[in-house]
């Protein structure tokens, strides 16, 4: 059974979802600028490591509160 978690969604094009299928985590990041980017992780630790690098405070364009909310949502998966 696949369980889908919505991490954030700002509109129909900008969103991040995580699908959990057994021990596999599929991250789908959809952007109006870049299209869809899909990555697969085999452990929660790998997913969290990717999220920490992807949403690093140096590179994140939103507020710190938004960044912390995204990281908290990923940790709850």
C-alpha positions in Angstrom: 0.0 0.0 0.0 1.3 3.4 -1.0 0.8 6.2 1.5 1.2 9.8 0.2 2.3 12.7 2.4 2.0 16.3 1.2 5.0 18.3 2.5 4.0 21.7 1.0 1.8 23.0 -1.7 1.7 26.6 -2.7 -0.4 26.2 -5.8 -1.1 23.6 -8.5 2.5 23.7 -9.7 4.7 24.2 -6.7 4.5 21.3 -4.3 6.5 18.5 -2.7 5.1 15.1 -1.9 6.6 12.0 -0.4 5.1 8.6 -1.2 5.9 5.7 1.2 5.9 2.3 -0.4 7.1 -0.2 2.1 10.7 0.8 2.8 11.0 3.0 -0.3 10.4 6.8 -0.1 9.7 8.5 -3.4 10.0 12.3 -3.4 8.2 14.2 -6.1 9.1 17.9 -6.3 7.0 19.8 -8.9 8.0 23.3 -9.8 6.5 25.8 -12.4 10.1 26.6 -13.4 11.7 23.1 -13.6 8.9 20.7 -14.0 8.9 17.4 -12.0 11.9 16.0 -10.2 11.6 12.6 -8.7 14.0 10.9 -6.3 13.9 7.6 -4.5 15.4 6.9 -1.1 15.7 3.5 0.6 15.8 4.8 4.2 14.4 7.6 6.3 18.0 8.7 7.2 18.8 9.2 3.5 15.5 11.2 3.0 16.3 13.4 6.0 19.9 13.9 4.8 18.6 15.0 1.4 16.1 17.4 3.0 18.7 19.0 5.2 20.9 19.7 2.2 18.1 20.7 -0.2 16.5 23.1 2.3 19.7 24.4 3.8 19.3 27.9 5.3 21.9 29.4 3.0 20.0 28.3 -0.2 16.4 28.6 1.0 14.5 31.6 -0.4 11.6 31.6 2.0 11.4 32.5 5.7 13.0 30.4 8.4 9.6 29.5 9.7 8.6 28.0 6.3 11.9 26.1 6.2 11.4 24.6 9.7 7.8 23.6 8.8 9.0 21.8 5.7 11.8 20.0 7.6 9.3 19.0 10.4 6.9 17.6 7.9 9.6 15.5 6.3 10.6 14.2 9.8 7.0 13.1 10.4 7.0 10.8 7.3 
